């Protein structure tokens, strides 16, 4: 059947169906980001193998001994374990959360670290720090 011979009502229906098909093809469905899981979180957290690499990668540019003294940016020298232990103890923090974990996780009332947003810790790294603090911040 030639298009010119179709009744006008069918033309409208055909155009409406075609437009709906185009609209459906162009629709946007927002994707839900995947939930971060820490399947490889060790049972016993080790300072030397689990915590220290996180601190070196994300924190030492301001909190290592040479930068701590030269830049005078912070009250925490992370290379001094006693200093790190003090700032990691929940009793020395706010509302039972240590400054180390509160700052790294950007909790309300804490100073977000890193202060410039470069090298923010991910959920798994924060989970490692929390587990280490919960274990009493052992130097193992």
Secondary structure, 3 states (H helix, E strand, C coil): CCHHHCCHHHHHHHHHHHHHHHHHHHCCCCCCCCCCCCCCCCCCCCHHHHHHHHHHHHCHHHHCHHHHHHHCCCCCCCCCHHHHHHHHCHHHCECCECHHHHHHCCCCCCCCCCCCCCCCCCHHHHHHHHHHHHCCCCCC
